[in-house]
Structures are given as structure tokens and as C-alpha cells.
């Protein structure tokens, strides 16, 4: 599966447009990470626990989008984008979306 954030794939021709596909995940903050984050707010620095949480979330949302694309017969997803939004206090959604296509 080719996944790209550009609209075309160099050297490939889109022969079929299958529509928009997406994947998402909603994650809640971890109490242990919140404690470490409060220390970082005082002293400064990267919040590595949250960085890891967001990376895991991106990968999960991306994988779900790929699975949806495969289910409808795509071999590529172009123009992929990510979006993040707050769902509730301490919980956020990470959303991946793109256009499923068949290329040759």
C-alpha cells in the first residue's frame, strides 16, 4: 500500500478513484504522564510521554485508514492528512484521512 501526503505518485498513474477513507482513535491522558508533565511545566522540556502517546495514536489511525482502503480494493492512498481534536477533558481524537485510489 502506497500512502502519501501528495496528490499524485510520481511514476504512477491513477486508474481508479475509490473515494475518501479514514481512520481514527480516541485516547485519554494517563495519570502518571500527567504527573511528569506537571514537573516539565515547572522546569521545561519535552513531554516525552505525550509525544509517544500521539505517535502511537497517529500510527493506529493511519493503520485503520489503510485497512479501510484495502477493504475497498485500493493499492494507494493519496493526499493523506491528520487532524487532532479535543473530545472531552483529558481525551483527544486523532483522525487520518485521504483518497483511496488504484494506481499502476
Secondary structure, DSSP 8 states (H G I E B T S, - for coil): -EE-SSSS-TT--EEEEEEEEEEEEEEE--HHHHHHHHHHHHH----HHHHHHHHHHHHHHHHHHHHHHHHTT-SEEEEEEEEEEEEETTEEEEEEEEEEEEE-
